[in-house]
Amino acid sequence: MLTPVILSGGAGTRLWPVSRLAHPKPFMVLQDGLSLLQKTLLRATSLPGIRRVLTITNREYYFNTRDEYGVLESDTAPVFDYVLEPAGRNTAPAIAMAAIRAMETEGHEAVMLVMPADHLVEDESGFSQAVGRAKDLALKNYLVTFGIRPTNPETGFGYIEIGGSLGESGFDVRRFVEKPCLKDAERYCTQGGFLWNSGMFCFKASVYLDSLKGHSPEIHALSMECREKTNWEVQPVELDRQSFSSMPDISIDYAVMERAEHVAVVPGDFGWNDIGSWKAVSGLIPPDAGGNRLDGETLLIDTKNCYIKSDRLVAAIGVEGLVLIDTPDAVLISDIERTQEVKEVVRQLKEANHDTYRFHRTVHRPWGTYTVLEEGDRFKIKRIVVKPLAALSLQMHHHRSEHWIVVSGTAKVVNGRDERLVRVNESTYIPAGTSHRLINPGVIDLVMIEVQSGEYLGEDDIVRFSDQYGRG
């Protein structure tokens, strides 16, 4: 039985300012209205005979992931299974815990299809055929990776040199090559025999764990310890913090694939794209007569070969070869050939502890969202949306008071010892130091305006007493 395993945890720093730590690349919505994560799930569930989809993510992304999957659920949907990481430790440890889960639910012969949540595939039929060939090799105890035939000398991908033929299914892997310089990438494309390393894999769960034991015994030992200390009887499964966080931060390529002997590659021509930069994203949009690729309302004068993405009108005059990404609180302007360097912007923002590397103006929470409308000295104004039957934690703030005004829906408010309903055009006041909770008891979204005032308005000024989402 084939079990798709969706890895959804990377921050996607090269796609800032749309991708941020609290709302990363897999949740980025494309022009058709679907996120990369939703597209990955649909690709997984369209494969024949899928009974269960396992997603490896973390608690911060779990509720948003569950909501995105819920939109796509149907009576024929497979079981959605979740394993939550307490810390990011790269792909080798994540896949180890996925393998343990797959063997528990599907048995010793379980075959895993490992799929990053932030890739695109244009040819679903071609992808399904490649998966079928990979599964055939996996059943013969191969560790299988998918290789993409290069279309240009790309330096942002690793390469795989193919070896001997394994019949119609694929080839032995002769070696893995790190991201090359341009000269080497050009040589690989010219001489042939090299494929891009897609980062997708297929193998038996038991074979992966055996290979991990042989080539990365420390990760294997800690995985077994984590298995024993984790409660697998609940959903979502939350991995034991101490043992998992003790694992090395290492990719499956370094930990296993580059060291193992029984490794195969299945070539693929199914329109794969890892959406690794804004230049790559721009390639998804047909160009206009001036070579511009546009996502949003624009007014262009003498402008050529630009990519512009914005939710508001952007006017451009006399520019060429630029990327312009406009969000409510940050704008990126870059030479289109240097978009790989956006990760350096994020590094500097993180170093400065700037909020824009972490959050958008609209922040997703398990109960809904909040949007910062305006803020200044000693005040902040938010628009809060609470989903039906959802509730914020019972909490208290040391340094700020809050004034809530209901715009639509009905709020159930706990304010100290008082509990009452607050309806449209009504308001309530929460003094600093008072325990409080906001609940939506209705069947439509609760929308309200929150006005904060006080000497410190940071999001870390929260003392939680109880929370239905398990946040401490």
Secondary structure, DSSP 8 states (H G I E B T S, - for coil): -EEEEEE-----GGGTTTSBTTB-GGG-B-TTS-BHHHHHHHHHHTSTT--EEEEEEEHHHHHHHHHHHHHH--TT--EEEEEEESS---HHHHHHHHHHHHHHHH-TT-EEEEEETT-EES-HHHHHHHHHHHHHHHTTT-EEEEEE--SS--SSS-EEEEEEE-TTS-EEEEEEE-S--HHHHHHHHHH--EEEEEEEEEEEHHHHHHHHHHH-HHHHHHHHHHHHHS-TTSSSEE--HHHHHTS----HIIIIITT-SSEEEEEE-S-EE---SHHHHHTTS---TTS-EEES-EEEES-BS-EEE-SS-EEEES-BSEEEEEETTEEEEEEGGGGGGHHHHHHHHHHTT-GGGT--SEEEETTEEEEEEEEETTEEEEEEEE-TT-B--EEE-SSEEEEEEEEES-EEEEETTEEEEE-TT-EEEE-TT--EEEE--SSS-EEEEEEEEES---TT--EEEE-TT---
